[in-house]
């Protein structure tokens, strides 16, 4: 096989493995899991770390499918390629692009769940009530 095809295969395998690792890391960071429930900040950071792994996995899949799609398009428009051996975009490329987009989108949603920093605002005070202007005290 050509080197570019082997590289796209390696990128897709790496993307799948990173997706599995990201799934396990993100599951430990979910609020419904009992793992690490004593420290909520670390739990949220695990979810964010899982999201980052998902984004990297989606980018690897996007690079692999786009690289192979570029190779198919260049071979299709090459005048020296025989007509009966030309490839076209198949459903696997579209599934790869959709899967990588969903992995990047899911990873960015997980990254948006990062814990907010505690801000120390002064305690709120109520405003003093105005005395009635009629001079009568009501009980």
C-alpha positions in Angstrom: 0.0 0.0 0.0 1.1 3.6 -0.6 2.6 5.5 2.3 -0.3 8.0 2.4 -2.9 5.2 2.7 -0.9 3.6 5.6 -0.7 7.0 7.3 -4.5 7.6 7.0 -5.1 4.1 8.4 -2.7 4.9 11.3 -4.5 8.2 12.0 -7.9 6.5 12.0 -6.7 3.7 14.4 -5.2 6.4 16.7 -8.4 8.3 16.5 -10.4 5.3 17.5 -8.1 4.5 20.4 -8.1 8.1 21.6 -11.9 8.1 21.4 -12.1 5.1 23.7 -9.6 6.6 26.2 -11.6 9.9 26.0 -14.8 8.0 26.7 -13.4 6.3 29.8 -11.9 9.5 31.1 -15.1 11.5 30.5 -17.2 8.8 32.2 -15.2 9.2 35.4 -15.9 12.9 35.3 -19.7 12.6 35.0 -21.8 13.8 37.9 -23.8 10.5 38.2 -20.7 8.4 38.8 -19.6 7.5 42.3 -15.9 7.7 41.3 -14.1 10.7 42.8 -17.3 12.1 44.3 -15.5 13.6 47.3 -13.8 16.3 45.2 -16.1 17.9 42.6 -13.5 20.2 41.1 -11.3 17.2 40.2 -14.3 15.4 38.8 -15.2 18.3 36.6 -11.5 18.6 35.4 -11.6 14.9 34.4 -14.7 15.7 32.3 -12.8 18.6 30.7 -9.8 16.4 30.1 -12.0 13.8 28.4 -13.4 16.6 26.2 -9.9 17.6 25.2 -9.1 14.0 24.3 -12.3 13.8 22.2 -11.3 17.0 20.3 -7.9 15.5 19.5 -9.5 12.3 18.4 -11.9 14.1 16.2 -9.1 16.2 14.6 -7.1 13.0 13.9 -10.2 11.5 12.1 -10.8 14.7 10.3 -7.2 14.9 9.0 -7.3 11.2 7.9 -10.6 11.5 6.0 -9.7 14.8 4.4 -6.3 13.5 3.4 -7.9 10.5 1.7 -10.6 12.6 0.2 -8.0 14.9 -1.3 -6.2 11.9 -2.7 -9.4 10.6 -4.3 -10.2 14.0 -5.8 -6.7 14.5 -7.3 -6.8 11.0 -8.8 -10.3 11.7 -10.2 -9.2 14.8 -12.1 -5.9 13.4 -13.2 -6.0 13.0 -17.0 -3.6 10.1 -16.9 -5.9 8.0 -14.7 -8.0 5.6 -16.8 -11.7 6.2 -16.7 -12.6 2.8 -15.4 -10.3 3.0 -12.4 -11.4 6.4 -11.1 -12.7 6.5 -7.5 -15.5 8.8 -6.3 -16.4 10.0 -2.8 -18.1 7.1 -1.0 -20.2 6.9 2.0 -17.2 6.0 4.2 -15.7 9.5 3.7 -19.0 11.2 4.6 -19.4 9.1 7.7 -15.8 9.9 8.6 -16.4 13.6 8.2 -19.6 13.4 10.2 -18.1 11.3 13.0 -15.1 13.7 13.3 -17.4 16.7 13.5 -19.5 15.0 16.2 -16.4 14.1 18.2 -15.1 17.6 18.0 -18.6 19.0 18.9 -19.0 16.6 21.9 -15.5 17.3 23.1 -16.2 21.1 23.0 -19.4 20.5 25.0 -17.5 18.6 27.6 -14.8 21.4 27.7 -17.6 23.9 28.3 -18.5 22.1 31.6 -15.3 23.3 33.3 -15.8 24.5 36.9 -16.2 28.1 37.5 -13.8 29.9 39.8 -15.1 30.9 43.1 -15.5 34.7 43.3 -15.7 36.3 46.7 -18.3 39.1 46.5 -19.1 41.1 49.6 -22.4 40.0 51.2 -25.4 41.7 50.0 -27.1 44.2 52.3 -30.7 45.1 52.1 -31.6 48.7 51.6 -33.2 50.6 54.6 -36.9 51.0 54.4 -38.1 54.5 53.9 -40.3 56.0 56.6 -43.8 56.8 55.5 -44.3 60.4 54.7 -47.7 60.7 56.4 -46.3 60.5 59.9 -48.7 57.7 60.9 -47.3 54.4 62.2 -49.2 51.4 61.2 -49.0 48.2 63.1 
